[in-house]
């Protein structure tokens, strides 16, 4: 597992915890944590040169069939 994929799993988990937060204080804290993880993911993508691209299923299939 790469550092980036570990961050993405952590973000997913934190979003789940945020959705299940019981108090306003917990929600605010988890919102901060989610924002920090999102920022760290952006930094990791920039460092590795990876940029998430929006591509449709059809575009992906066409690209795979070309090569």
Residue pairs with C-beta under 8 A, 6 or more apart in sequence:
1 9
3 44
4 41
4 44
4 45
4 48
4 50
7 37
7 40
7 41
7 44
8 41
10 37
11 34
11 37
11 38
11 41
14 30
14 33
14 34
14 37
15 34
17 30
18 27
18 30
18 31
18 34
21 27
21 30
44 50
45 51
45 52
55 63
